Amino acid sequence: ADAIVIARRTRRVMIQNIALTLGIMAAVMCLGAAGMTNLWLAIFADIGVAVLAVLNSIQMIWGSGEPTSLSARRAALVHQA
């Protein structure tokens, strides 16, 4: 049961990261095609999207406040008792 919960959370974060990346890169590409941006903005957008995707993935571990593994849950329960 824990593996299914973790897999669903992972899939949700993965879809968020892909949608974010495609959306920002499409916007920068449209601006580039219209001649409203330069190479440096495209590079900045690419690096920025990569950093945001990593931070979004890290929040799955740190941001939820609940242990993600069964052994961590057991340790939390033992610590509470």
C-alpha positions, 0 to 999 in steps of 0.5 A: 500500500505504501508503494502505491501511495509513493508511486502516485505522489511521484507520478503527480510531481513528474507530471507537474514538472513536465507541464511546467517545463513544456509551458515555459519553454513554449512561451520562450520559443514563441517569444524567440520566434517573434524576435522579442527575446535573445539567446541569454533569456532562453538559456536562463529559462532553461536553467531556471526550469531545471532548478524549479523542477528539482525543487518541486521534486525535493518538496516531495521529500521535505515539504509534505511533513509526513514520512515517505517510507515505511521504516520512517513511519515506524520510527515516527510511531515508536518515537511518539510512544 
